[in-house]
Amino acid sequence: MKNNGCSKCDETSVEGRAYIDEKTGLLCVDLQSSVIPEGKDVLIPVVCTTCGSTTWKVKSTTEEED
């Protein structure tokens, strides 16, 4: 979800990794760098460190980069 009042999302957003917390069963995001397994497409959260809004993008190691 995007916070329309934040003007820094493009500048301060960082990629993280999503995981399920074992104790609560909740989807969580860790802002440490993510490792993409070879041959996989991975859904990655992109979090603005200013307002906390999160967008998602797919990173692929199966597609060739231009």
Beta strands, then each sheet from edge to edge (+ up, - down):
strand 1: 13-15
strand 2: 17-20
strand 3: 27-30
strand 4: 41-48
strand 5: 54-60
sheet 1: 1+ 4- 5+
sheet 2: 2+ 3-
end
